[in-house]
Amino acid sequence: MSSPSPASLLSVRINGEPVQVAVQPHHTLLEVLRYQLDLIGSKQGCDKGDCGACTVQIDGEPQLACLTLAIHAEGRDVTTVEGLATGHGGVHPLQDAFDRWDAAQCGFCTPGILMSAEALVRKTPRPVTDPEVRAALAGNLCRCTGYTKIIDAVIDASRLMHTDDETADGAGQAPTRPAAAAQ
Amino acid sequence: MPDDPHHDAAEAADHDNWQLGGTHRKVDAMERMRGITRYTDDLKLPGLLHGKIKRSPHAHARIVSIDTSRALAIAGVHAVVTGRDFPIPYGIIPWTPDENALAVDKALYVGDGVAAVAAVDEETAIEAVDAIEVEYEVLPGLFDPEESLASDLQINPYSRKGNLSKKVELEFGDVEGGLSGAHLVVEGEYFFEGTTHAAIEPHCAVAHVERGGSAGDDGLLTVWSATQVSHYLHRELSKVLEVPAHRIRVIQPPLGGAFGGKSEPFDLEFCVAKLAMITGRPVKILYTREEVFYSHRGRHPMLMKYRTGFSRDGKITAVDANTLIDGGAYSSFGLVTTYYSGQLLCSPYDFGSYRFHSRRAYTNKPACGPKRGHGSVQPRFAIEVQLDKAAVALGVDPIELRRRNDMGEGAKTVNEFQIGSNGFLECLRRVEEASGWKERRTTLPYGRGLGVAGSTYISGTNYPIYPNAMPQAAVQVCLDRSGRARVFSGANDIGQGSNTMLAVIVGEELGLPLEDIRVLSADTDLCPVDLGAYSSRITLMVGNACLDAAHRLRRKVCGAVAKRWEVPVRRVTLVERKAIDIEDPDRHIDIAEAFSWAEEDHGLLGEVGSYNTPKDRHGDYRGGTIGASPAYSFTSHIAEVEVDEETGVVTVGTIWVAHDCGRALSRRIVEGQMEGSAYMGFAEALMEQHIVDPDHGGVHPAPSLLDYRIPTFIDTPQLRSLIVEAPDEQGPYGAKEAGEGPLHPSIPAIANAIYDAVGIRLDSLPFSPPRVLQALEQRRAAEAAGELAPHKGTARRTA
């Protein structure tokens, strides 16, 4: 058996929860997520940073978990696809749009694409455009869809998210608000 | 037959259509997007061991000895196997069993598996693989098919004809007469460099032997594999491992893409099974990306020499094709590929006469096999460019030339295949209109151009891979008293959405929304036999079987309701979770109650439907069954390109894709197949190249997703899908295939658009910048010498 290196205790927040796990210093974040923490949503397509299927967010930025040593995440916030819908009632608007557009065929690249796309829509203060989506997702390969339905879904989700914002902004006048209705 | 599904299909077509042709959320997509779905590598079993395969560094070498003692001495190593543990050869095609799970006496390409280990973790397995000592006697590598056919050194030990893997010569009609009497003969030589599938999920397999209990003392071997052909894998495992089929269960977990790249057994499946049998513990092997590239089974390189005769008005009088196919080290599906390289070309155009001569050679390269559009994407490139050259020479619009050669519906091809419905002319019309062809093609400036191409493809093959007269597809549907349905199908959903397709059919027939239907598929213990996801067979064949079962249940349910309402059964329909009286729509009951009434009358509600192909639609000659299909799809593309004459870079702006899928059962899923196909063809036209380097002993120069260059979001053009529906009486509700046909025209449409843009013919793939620059150079020289007029009337500078 390979002689194990001394393990380090990694303290990290994953999907909002504090996690402590003993990791080998040479293991990647992807290995620790998938094989130690059973967070299987992040996928391994190439294990060398070419395909983007392992994309997670570290402190809100999309990163390739297969090129990131687990110990690099010490003290940081890691979000995987399993945590994407937190605060969205179980389904993120991007997931819902991907589902409506049939934007996931085999679905293997989809978690990574969702993590890249979420950063784009979060940082863009208006609905995103086709060239913006293509640029933001250029590090994520998909072999099934020809990308078309994914682009449609991201644009659609971002529009809906901004429509919701406007509704919320003008909500003071809205009789639809339960609180207002109660008054 | 009393329960003719086609008759029922016609009947069904005029009632509800409440699911058919709509858009649907796929039955299994949301859990994939939540990261819950367990693909094969996501499976974790107690005591799981990790396997690794040792691979040959030589392209051609005799194995003198293998010493596994050092590997076995490493702590944590549980077992080592070599080719000697798998003496029985196998092959996906029963007539060409020419590979062993691991090489027995010879390694035939760089990457050929020679031994495998199982160890407590992946790192120990890698260490053990390195500790295995293999002594090789290195033999000369043969990398060129002509060279290999001429050589006395036989590559594959099982071959019966030296390095000739397969030869097919067929002739239909008077080809010499058709050529000699032609007004114009276009001659061309085309080269299609191989490409590979590159599904994002690498191949992975897990095996476990369970003993005792219901598994019995002999045990039950379960193999979970990322395969698209569970049934064939089941058969080959049984044969090679010498374990009866009833003691093997094959499960295909959700799959991360395949495209033909997972449509035969691979070394890892045999190795995990054997290692699990030896160790008594579960074993997993996950290919590295590099191993995926070497395992390959992708599109064959083909060198194609074509002569095509045309009458003065552009009618095809004769096609004479001579094709040399580079097969790599093993047969794979090569027997079929060799036939397909000629047999699938004879539509949508009426060939006056046709001859093809195709040879497939063994070489010391990763074996080629079926990739989306198996065997027919390469010749489609050749013939569609031939047509474009003829259109230019005859001064006929390229779309018009294709119209003049259209064979129409119900035609018989020159090689005697029976065509059913045919929406090809409508496909041409749709892309012509959507692209603005008529106005724009004449006005686009030098450097920009439009190109057109057409194609046809099979909706499954009339004859299965191993000869048998049993149904090609069977589906079981069960209803329960809560008002829900379960569908059991052996078919492999590989991301194309076949599970959703089955749910749409059951939903349509039984009045259920898709969320009330659970589809269980590709588990050989639970599901009826299905042949798998290949040759675009699932929608037509499995769809028909499903419709058969669903319709039997519909009759029972409607009958039970009609009996209680005391109305004729034709007045009852099932829609929106209700049974409704068509003539008095206020009278309705919940579907759960309707199911309960039917269960009272008939007992447990389960039906099995099956489908077999028509056997009267093929040619009456040796090989005439290969390529014959129940129904054919049709496609046309127009590509718009821009060619940068400084850099040689070709940019494809838009591809308009019109595809006749018979009937779109679920529109966005069909569009997704069209877009994914067009993308994959585009990638092969401009970027991808699966090669090995003879100057470096046959290693793959680019076995990574970065260096192999698959298109990103930025590279991929706008894809405009235009669904055309010419319902075919053979398909469920008229449906035909949509997953492979729409790939074919991408490549020639782009080639023809490049000609339209800058006046150069690129007859070798891919259309890379060096090839573009070289062709532009030649064109300029010819213009300067007065041999050619300036393209589009523009005088170009000479280099």
Chai-1 contact restraints between the chains, C-beta under 6 A:
chainA,res_idxA,chainB,res_idxB,connection_type,confidence,min_distance_angstrom,max_distance_angstrom,comment,restraint_id
A,M1,B,A75,contact,1.0,0.0,6.0,A-B,restraint_1
A,M1,B,G76,contact,1.0,0.0,6.0,A-B,restraint_2
A,M1,B,T124,contact,1.0,0.0,6.0,A-B,restraint_3
A,S2,B,E123,contact,1.0,0.0,6.0,A-B,restraint_4
A,S2,B,T124,contact,1.0,0.0,6.0,A-B,restraint_5
A,S2,B,E127,contact,1.0,0.0,6.0,A-B,restraint_6
A,I40,B,D42,contact,1.0,0.0,6.0,A-B,restraint_7
A,G41,B,G35,contact,1.0,0.0,6.0,A-B,restraint_8
A,G45,B,I200,contact,1.0,0.0,6.0,A-B,restraint_9
A,C46,B,R289,contact,1.0,0.0,6.0,A-B,restraint_10
A,C46,B,L705,contact,1.0,0.0,6.0,A-B,restraint_11
A,D50,B,S704,contact,1.0,0.0,6.0,A-B,restraint_12
A,D50,B,L705,contact,1.0,0.0,6.0,A-B,restraint_13
A,D50,B,L706,contact,1.0,0.0,6.0,A-B,restraint_14
A,C51,B,I200,contact,1.0,0.0,6.0,A-B,restraint_15
A,C51,B,L705,contact,1.0,0.0,6.0,A-B,restraint_16
A,A53,B,I200,contact,1.0,0.0,6.0,A-B,restraint_17
A,V81,B,G35,contact,1.0,0.0,6.0,A-B,restraint_18
A,E82,B,G35,contact,1.0,0.0,6.0,A-B,restraint_19
A,Q95,B,M33,contact,1.0,0.0,6.0,A-B,restraint_20
A,F98,B,M33,contact,1.0,0.0,6.0,A-B,restraint_21
A,D99,B,R25,contact,1.0,0.0,6.0,A-B,restraint_22
A,D99,B,A29,contact,1.0,0.0,6.0,A-B,restraint_23
A,D99,B,M30,contact,1.0,0.0,6.0,A-B,restraint_24
A,D102,B,K26,contact,1.0,0.0,6.0,A-B,restraint_25
A,D102,B,R668,contact,1.0,0.0,6.0,A-B,restraint_26
A,D102,B,I669,contact,1.0,0.0,6.0,A-B,restraint_27
A,D102,B,G672,contact,1.0,0.0,6.0,A-B,restraint_28
A,A104,B,A29,contact,1.0,0.0,6.0,A-B,restraint_29
A,A104,B,R32,contact,1.0,0.0,6.0,A-B,restraint_30
A,A104,B,M33,contact,1.0,0.0,6.0,A-B,restraint_31
A,Q105,B,G495,contact,1.0,0.0,6.0,A-B,restraint_32
A,Q105,B,G672,contact,1.0,0.0,6.0,A-B,restraint_33
A,C106,B,G256,contact,1.0,0.0,6.0,A-B,restraint_34
A,C106,B,G257,contact,1.0,0.0,6.0,A-B,restraint_35
A,C106,B,G495,contact,1.0,0.0,6.0,A-B,restraint_36
A,G107,B,R32,contact,1.0,0.0,6.0,A-B,restraint_37
A,F108,B,I200,contact,1.0,0.0,6.0,A-B,restraint_38
A,F108,B,E201,contact,1.0,0.0,6.0,A-B,restraint_39
A,F108,B,G256,contact,1.0,0.0,6.0,A-B,restraint_40
A,C109,B,I200,contact,1.0,0.0,6.0,A-B,restraint_41
A,T110,B,R32,contact,1.0,0.0,6.0,A-B,restraint_42
A,T110,B,M33,contact,1.0,0.0,6.0,A-B,restraint_43
A,P111,B,G35,contact,1.0,0.0,6.0,A-B,restraint_44
A,R134,B,F713,contact,1.0,0.0,6.0,A-B,restraint_45
A,R134,B,I714,contact,1.0,0.0,6.0,A-B,restraint_46
A,L137,B,F713,contact,1.0,0.0,6.0,A-B,restraint_47
A,A138,B,T712,contact,1.0,0.0,6.0,A-B,restraint_48
A,A138,B,F713,contact,1.0,0.0,6.0,A-B,restraint_49
A,A138,B,I714,contact,1.0,0.0,6.0,A-B,restraint_50
A,L141,B,I710,contact,1.0,0.0,6.0,A-B,restraint_51
A,R143,B,A198,contact,1.0,0.0,6.0,A-B,restraint_52
A,R143,B,A199,contact,1.0,0.0,6.0,A-B,restraint_53
A,R143,B,I200,contact,1.0,0.0,6.0,A-B,restraint_54
A,R143,B,G257,contact,1.0,0.0,6.0,A-B,restraint_55
A,C144,B,G257,contact,1.0,0.0,6.0,A-B,restraint_56
A,C144,B,G495,contact,1.0,0.0,6.0,A-B,restraint_57
A,C144,B,G676,contact,1.0,0.0,6.0,A-B,restraint_58
A,T145,B,G672,contact,1.0,0.0,6.0,A-B,restraint_59
A,T145,B,G676,contact,1.0,0.0,6.0,A-B,restraint_60
A,G146,B,E675,contact,1.0,0.0,6.0,A-B,restraint_61
A,G146,B,G676,contact,1.0,0.0,6.0,A-B,restraint_62
A,G146,B,Y679,contact,1.0,0.0,6.0,A-B,restraint_63
A,G146,B,L719,contact,1.0,0.0,6.0,A-B,restraint_64
A,Y147,B,F713,contact,1.0,0.0,6.0,A-B,restraint_65
A,Y147,B,T716,contact,1.0,0.0,6.0,A-B,restraint_66
A,T148,B,E675,contact,1.0,0.0,6.0,A-B,restraint_67
A,T148,B,L719,contact,1.0,0.0,6.0,A-B,restraint_68
A,K149,B,G672,contact,1.0,0.0,6.0,A-B,restraint_69
